[in-house]
């Protein structure tokens, strides 16, 4: 689990993950990089920040990576061949400066590379269940063009921007 290093907490995500442990949805070992969050998980290990080497090591050890909507974090997990559940930081909860992570996560999800939890995280447990059951239908990321994802996200944003401007 990673939420990046920006100065915005993502407490509701860690509370939700604890709830998923408490209701039995999750029971596998988990590690989280929690950044500046002030909620400290009760059911899994965590650290506020990781060095780049620690981050790469944790990604390589993971079966599933839960990532906030930063394209760099998602791409590192996809390039490592991991299944990714993308969660969205929202401005209304003061988790980020705006809601741009929605567009990032929707672009990755619409192309089948990640499972995107709904922005309120109400279906996060279902995302795990799909991966556990093998019904996630995720597409394996093959990085033939290092800029492909950037072009895909740019195209997605441009399409949606034009629709909103009409």
N, C-alpha and C positions, 0 to 999 in steps of 0.2 A: 504494500500500500504506500503510495507516495502522494504528497500534496505540495511538493515543491518548496522553494525557499523564500518566497515573497512574504511580506509582513502582514499576512491575512490569515486568521485562524479558520479552521474548517471543523469546528467542534461537533456540529450536527452529524457529520459523517462518522466520527468515532463513537458517538453515542449510538448511532444506528447499528454499527458493527457490533458493539457490545450487546445490544438488544438481540441481534441475530445469533450470538453465542448463547445468550440466556434462553432463547426459545428453541434452541437445538438445531437451527438452520445451519450454523457453522460449528464445527468442532475440530477442524484441522488447525495446525499451528499457523500463526500469522505473525508477520512483522510489519510495523508501520513506521514510516518517517512522517512525523506529525507537524513539523514546522513550528510555527508560533501558536499553535492551538493551546488553549488553556485547559481543555478537558483531557484527562489522562486515562487511556484505556485500562480496563480492569481485566480483560480476558486474553490479551495478547501483548507480546513484547513491542516496545517502541523506542524510538530515539528522536529527538527534535530534528537534528540535521545529520546528514551523512557526507563523507568525502566522496568525490567522484568515484574513487576505487571501491569504497564500501557500497555505493549505490549500484555500480555495475555488478558487484559480487552478489548483492541481495536479489537483483533482477535475475541473474543466472541461476540462483537457487530456487526461484519461485516457479510454481506451476501456473498460477493465475496472478496477474498484476492488476490491482485496482489503482487507477490513476485519475487525478484531477484532469481537467481538460486542457492541459498544456501539451502542445504538439510534440515538443522535445521529449517529454516523459513518455508519452504514448509511443512515439517512434522508437525510442530505445527499447521498450518492451517488445514491440512488434519485430524489430530487427533481431531480437534475441529469440524469436519464435514463440513468444508467450501468448496465452489467451489473455485478453484485456477487457476489463469492465471499466468503462469511463464514467466518472461522476462529475457533476457540474457545480462549480462554485457560483453562488448567486450574489448579485449586488445587494438585493433586498435584505440579506442576512449579514451584510458587510464582510463577505468572503472574498470579494474582489472589487475592482473599481467600476466594472460594468459586467454585462452578461456575455462577453465574447466567447466564453468557453462553451456556450450552447452551440454556436456555429461550428466550432472545432469538433465537438463530440458528435454533432449531427452529420458532419462530413465523413468522419471515420465510420460511423454507424451505418449511414446510408449506403456505403460501399461494402459493408459486411466485414470490416476489419476488427471492430470492437462491438461489444454489447454496451449499449448506453442505458444506464439507469435513468429513470425519469428524474427530472430536476429536483423533485421533493424527496427522492430516494425511497419512495414507497415500494418499488419493485426490486430493490437491490437484492433481496433474498432470492427472488425468482431468477435473477441473472446468474447467481451462483448455482441454483438448481439446474438451469439449462446446461451449464458447463459440466457439472457433475454427471448429468444424465446423457451427455453427448448430443444434446438437441440444440446446441447454440448456433449451428450452421455458419460459424465464422469462417471467413476466407483467409487463407494463409497469406501473409504479406510477403511479397518477393520484391526486394528493392533493386529493380533493374535500372531505374533512373533515380539518383539521389534527390532530385527535385520534383519527382512525380507527386508526392503528397502535398507539397507546397502548391503545385499547379492545381491539384484536385481541390484543395481547400479554397484557393483563390477563385476558382471557377464557381464553386458552391456559393461563396460569399457574394460574388458578382451577380449570380443568378438571383439570389434572394434579395439583394440590395435593390436590383432593378424592379423586382416584383413589389417591394415595399414603396418604391418611389412612384409607382403608377397610381 
